Amino acid sequence: QKEVEQNSGPLSVPEGAIASLNCTYSDRVSQSFFWYRQYSGKSPELIMSIYSNGDKEDGRFTAQLNKASQYVSLLIRDSQPSDSATYLCAVNEGTDKLIFGTGTRLQVFP
Amino acid sequence: EPEVTQTPSHQVTQMGQEVILRCVPISNHLYFYWYRQILGQKVEFLVSFYNNEISEKSEIFDDQFSVERPDGSNFTLKIRSTKLEDSAMYFCASSNADHGDQSYEQYFGPGTRLTVT
């Protein structure tokens, strides 16, 4: 069974701090990796995609991928209360479907 | 900005009834998906659809489920005889994946909350 693992949290950080969210996956053939943000009662919203080892930056967000360790992370700089949400890690192994983790709940307090 | 839309936002039905959930994918996208999320659980893949046929489906997508693209814009999920355990949020997603570019970014609609009583 292919799995995507995330710490369910909550991860609590003060406003302005860096939030670090982590994800591991079990299938070595996984090719594409995604971070989605999901507010309570809402749908997943794509934040970042990453396909190659290393870092990818987009505004306050940085995704990091290490395929050898089967590890992907998301850093959120200058965290804001509006960033409080559940962050879903999703993996695509070259077929059509995304496999999601259970998500990490992030709380940013003023 | 183009977005995926879904109707209805909330559907209440009785066990054994048929429901049809509707989606309008992003207009230039070619790949369409249905996912579901039971309350408090992870998002689960149901089915993918490309070139007017199912390209992949999960174990959840049994004979009670079907998908259709009845025209150039709509994409539907039908559940023939609903069960209590079908109660969930159902998300439609679409992608303009060009597999040669390894781009599988999927964009989700707002979802339909299905409640089976």
HADDOCK unambig.tbl for C-alpha pairs under 7 A between the chains (distance, minus, plus):
assign (segid A and resid 42 and name CA) (segid B and resid 110 and name CA) 6.42 0.50 0.50
assign (segid A and resid 43 and name CA) (segid B and resid 108 and name CA) 6.58 0.50 0.50
assign (segid A and resid 43 and name CA) (segid B and resid 109 and name CA) 6.68 0.50 0.50
assign (segid A and resid 43 and name CA) (segid B and resid 110 and name CA) 5.16 0.50 0.50
assign (segid A and resid 43 and name CA) (segid B and resid 111 and name CA) 6.29 0.50 0.50
assign (segid A and resid 44 and name CA) (segid B and resid 108 and name CA) 6.30 0.50 0.50
assign (segid A and resid 45 and name CA) (segid B and resid 108 and name CA) 6.79 0.50 0.50
assign (segid A and resid 46 and name CA) (segid B and resid 107 and name CA) 6.71 0.50 0.50
assign (segid A and resid 96 and name CA) (segid B and resid 48 and name CA) 6.50 0.50 0.50
assign (segid A and resid 96 and name CA) (segid B and resid 56 and name CA) 6.92 0.50 0.50
assign (segid A and resid 97 and name CA) (segid B and resid 45 and name CA) 6.29 0.50 0.50
assign (segid A and resid 98 and name CA) (segid B and resid 45 and name CA) 6.73 0.50 0.50
assign (segid A and resid 100 and name CA) (segid B and resid 42 and name CA) 6.56 0.50 0.50
assign (segid A and resid 100 and name CA) (segid B and resid 43 and name CA) 5.99 0.50 0.50
assign (segid A and resid 101 and name CA) (segid B and resid 42 and name CA) 6.40 0.50 0.50
assign (segid A and resid 102 and name CA) (segid B and resid 41 and name CA) 6.63 0.50 0.50
assign (segid A and resid 102 and name CA) (segid B and resid 42 and name CA) 4.74 0.50 0.50
